[in-house]
Every structure is written in C-alpha cells, then in structure tokens.
Amino acid sequence: MFEKDADTAIPPASMSKLMTMIMVFEALKSRKLPLDQELAISENAWRRGGASSGGSTMYAELNSRVKLSDLIQGVVVQSANDACIAIAEGMAGSEDAFSQRMTERARELGAANATFRNATGLPDPEHRMSVRDLSTLSRYLITTFPEYYKYYSIPEFTWNKIRQQNRNPLLKDYPGADGMKTGYTKEAGYGLVGSAMRD
C-alpha cells in the first residue's frame, strides 16, 4: 500500500462526521440513546447548519424535533450540518462540549492527531485530523458497528419532502462500494474516505 504524509494534521471538512457518528453509534450500542429519541433543532443548528447557511443541510425546521434515526441519515447521506449540530447539542448540551468529547474519544481510539472544534467539519484553524486518523476511525466504525454501517450505502434520503442523493460518488461509479464519507471546504479542498464490500 502507498501512503504520503499520513500523519500530517490537515482540515478534514465533513469527513469529521465519521467521528460524530462514532459518538452516536457508541451511545446507541450502550443503550444511552434510542433510535427513536427526538432531538431539538435549535436556532443555532438551524442558522449555522440549515438552508440559510449555504452548506449541506437536511432542511430541518427551526424549533422542530427530529428522530435520531432521521438525523443519522441526514448526516450520513446528506452530510447535513443542521443534523450534526442538533445531535451534538442533544447529546452534550452544546457543540463545544460535544467536540471536546469527540477529541478525547478519538485519541483513545488511536487517532493521535485529531482535534475537533465542531461536529460538522466547518472551517476552524484548530480543527484538524490526519489521513491515518481517518483510516483508524473508519476501520473502527466499520468493524464495531456493522448494524449501523449499513447507513453509509443508502443511495438517497428524503426529508421535508426534499429528496437528496448520497454525496459519495463511489456508490454509483465503483462496483462494490458501500461507503463512506466525502468532504469539501475551500480550505480543505475535496476529500473522500471510501470503502468497498467485504467478503
């Protein structure tokens, strides 16, 4: 296998959401959180992650409550920032507190260069991960949560009567592809963590 600058900390954009989902899947597996739990869409989630933000969104309505199962699909399929923020606030009280937990847990899992400042991957000068971190967390997610990993192969998701395609182009263009996450910001450029069906 080839690697280049595998341990250089770089802005990961929405690939950060792999760690966001690890936090959710661990809470589900430990029964601290049920899939049918409804979480609030705060003004912060709506304003920073909703349609008016110009970023990836599932168009959740201000002050609505959305089931965690739908928020997960919003994050995984649509890369929805509003869903990430709602999850962070619902699980930790604030996105800042959730981000601190993300950093601590990622490093426990071996992602030594990971530092999270938000749940979305939106630009922040201190929000960084290495390519090896992404690989480490992806492998953990795939092997530890097979029951939830299936979300990553969902081709599309309709929410609020808006149908959106999965942002991962490999699902359509690469036979056997079953995940995982794309990312883009002007600072980070384009990124992709890909996976393919295993025997």
Buried (B, 14 or more C-beta within 10 A) or exposed (E): EEEEEEEEBBBBBBBBBBBBBBBBBBBBEEEEBEEEBBBBBBEBBBEBBBBEBEBBBBBBEEEEEBBBBBBBBBBBBBBBBBBBBBBBBBBBEBBBEBBBBBBEBBBEBBBEBBBBBBBBBBBBEEBBBBBBBBBBBBEBBBEBBEEBBEBBBBEEBEBEEEEBEBBBEBBEEEEEBBBBBBBBBEEBEEBBBBBEEEE
